[in-house]
């Protein structure tokens, strides 16, 4: 299928979203995470109509996805969300599951999934989503450090978000930041996400998703602060936990790939 056809199909789907949901008006300029300590540190919350980044190691890609999805839920609780990701993830890590999304607190009917054959296709889908005023938020999932994702590309995304009002979350997984440092970006905030063990509920039912997050950058405010947060799906907000428990990761998050799958992801994303 040609790139022209793919973009044409995406624009048609976004037009359908606009017909179903209309244009979002009078959005609040910021959204809170729901945990008072974090929100105070952020000066009230994170900006809507802006680009935010979530970084993670190869082993923690599911934590980045879960944290990014929770942020999108906070930014656009009743608005449609678009998720653009590389198509090889379906084979290597499994497809997004409607039941899992619902258990996470996200209405599957409000989420549109776009698969791109490479980083360039995913970014093009992200730009189209950023221009669609009917969307509440968009997730753009990129693996590794492809050359197409440079400062110019993030500026394009940020400017489109500011103009349309869509809140963008760029999920960047597998960066070798220890050696090279974080890449330049126009993102308003940058986070690092790691998985935390969850606490089982009654009858050993799967617990709520937990994350260890670090604010690496926040334009106009302090950064380099870490928290352990639990995602309360019924309330749709974060709650701070004092320390992790010995328990398995919740089933609402995508399962982590095996070592061989991680190596495959490195090769295919690079």
N, C-alpha and C positions, 0 to 999 in steps of 0.2 A: 504494500500500500504506500502511495507517495505521501510525502510530507504535506503537500497541498491538500490532499484528501483528508489526512488526519486533522489538520487545523480547521478545515471546513466542517468536519463532524463535530469538533470541539465547540466551534462557534455556534453551531446549530443547537447543541446541548445547552450552552449558556443562554441562548435565546429562549429556550424552553423554560429554563430556570427563571428568567426574567418575567415570562408570562405567568408562571405559577405563583411567584412570590413578590413581584414588583420590585421597586427600588427602595432600599432602606433609607429612611429619612431621620434626621435629628438624632443621630447616634451620639452617645456620650463620648467625650474625647479620650477617656481612659477606661480600663476595666481592671477590677481587682482580682487577685487570686483567691481571696476568701480567708486567708490566714493573716490575722491582724499584724503580726510582727513583720512578715514579709512585705505586706502592703505599706506599712509605715516606712520601712527601709526604702521602698520604691517611690516614696512621696505620694502615695495614693493608688498606685497601680501602674500598669503598662499602657502605652499609647495604642489606641486603635488607629486605623488608617496608616500603618507603619509596618516596616519589615523587622522581624525579630529572628534570631538564630538560636538553634539548639544543637550543640555539639555532643558527640559521644564516640567512644572507642568502637572498634568492630564488635567486641563482645557485648556492648551495651546498646546496640542499635534499637532493640525493642524498648528500652527505657526512653530513648529519644523520641520514638514514635508515640509512646504512651503519654509522655509529658507534653509533647507538642499537640497531641489530640486534646488533652485536657485543657491546655491554654486556648485552643480554638473553641472549645465548648464554653469557656468563660467569656471569650471575646464575642461570641455569636451564639448565645444559648438557644435562640429560636430561628436563626437564619440558616440558609443553605451553606454548606462547606464543600470545597473541592479539594481532593487529594491527588496530587500528581507524583507518580513514582516510577522507577525503572521496571520494565516488564519482566526482567529476569528474577525479580524478587518473588513472583508467584511460584516459580519453580524451586528456588533455593530456600525460601523462608515460609512459603505458604501464602495463600490469598487472605485478604481481609474477610472477616466473617461477620455476617449480620447479627447473629446471636451474641457474639463477643462484643460488638459495638454497642448493642443495646444494654448488655451487662455493664459496660463501661459508663453508661449514662448518655450515650449519643444515639439519636434517632437515625437509623440507617436510611430512612426515606429522605433525610436532609443532606446526605453525603453522596457526592458524585466522585467516582474514581476514574482517573485518567492514567493510562500506562504509556510510557514512552520507551522507545527502543534504545535510547542512549541519553546522556545528560543534556545534550542540546535539545532533544525533543521534550524532555521534562521541563527544562527552563522555558521553552516556548509556550508550553501549556501553562506554566506559572505566570508568565506575562499576560496571556489572554485572561486568566482568572483574575489577576490583579486589576484589570481594566473593567471587569464586570461589576457594576454597581449593585447588582441584585444579590451578590454573594456577601456573606458575613465574614468569612475567613477562608484561607487557602493554605494547605500544607504542601510544601515542595521538598521532596526527598531526594537527596543527592549523596552518592557514595564516592569516597575518595576525594581527590582534588583535581577534577577535570579542568583543562585550560579554559573552557568556555565560561566557567564560573569564576569570573574575575571581578575587580572593583566596578568596572563599567556595567557588568551584568546586574550586580546588586543595586547600583544606582538606578538602573532602569526599573527594577522591581520596586524600589522604595518610592520613586517618583510616581509610578502608576498607582501604588497603594494610597499615597497622599491625595491624589486626584480623585480616586473612586470611592475611598472610604473603606476598602477591604483591608482586613488585617492579615498579614502574611507571616507564615512561620517556615523558615528555611531549615530543614533537618539535614545537618552535615555530619556524616558518619565516616569513621575510618581515617580521619586526618592525623598525620604524624606531627602533632603540634609540639611535642617534646623536643623535636629536633629543629623544626622550622618556625615555630611560633604560629599564632592564629593568622590566617590570611586576611588581607585588607577587605573591609566590607562597609557598606552604607547602613548596616543594621542598627537600629536604635538600641537594642539590647542583645547580649550574647550570653547564653547559658551553657553549662555542661551538665549532662544528665547521666546518672549511674543508677543501676537497679539496687533496691533494698529488699531484704526478705520481708514478707508480709506476715501478719498474725492471723492464724486460722480462726474462723468464726465458730459458732455452735455446731456440734455434730461434725467437726473437722471440715466444714465448708470452706471454699476458697476465700481468703481474706481480701481486703481492699488493696489496690495497687499502691506501692510505696516507692518513693524516689529519693535519691540523694542528689540535690541540685546545687550548683554553684553559679552565682551571678558573676560572670567574667567581665562584663562591660555594661554600663548603663549611661547613655548619653545625658550629660547634665547632672549626674548624681554619683554617689559612691558605688563601688563594686567590690569584687573579691570577698564575697560573703556566701557561706554555705548553710543549707538547711536540709533536714530530713522531713519529707512531706508525705502524707497519706491522702490519696484521692478518694473522697467520699462521693460515690457515684449517685446516690439518691438525692443528696443536696446539691451536687454539681459544684463542689468547692474543695479546696485543699485544707488540710489540718496538719499542724506540726506534731511530730512525734519526737520523744526525747532520745530514744536509741532503738536500733533495729532489733528484731527478735529472730530466733532461729526458726525459720519456717520457709516453706516453698514459695516461689513467686506465684502471684495470683493467675488464674486461668484467663482473666480478662485481658491480659497482655499477650502479645505474640510470643511464642516460645522461642528461646534462644537457639540459633543454629549450632550444629556440632562443629568441632574444630575443622573438619574437612570442608564443611559448608562455608565457614569464615574464609578459609584460604581461597575457595572458589569465588566468593564475593570480591575478594581483593583483586583477583585476576580479571574478573569481568568488569569491575568498576574502573580499574586502572587502564 
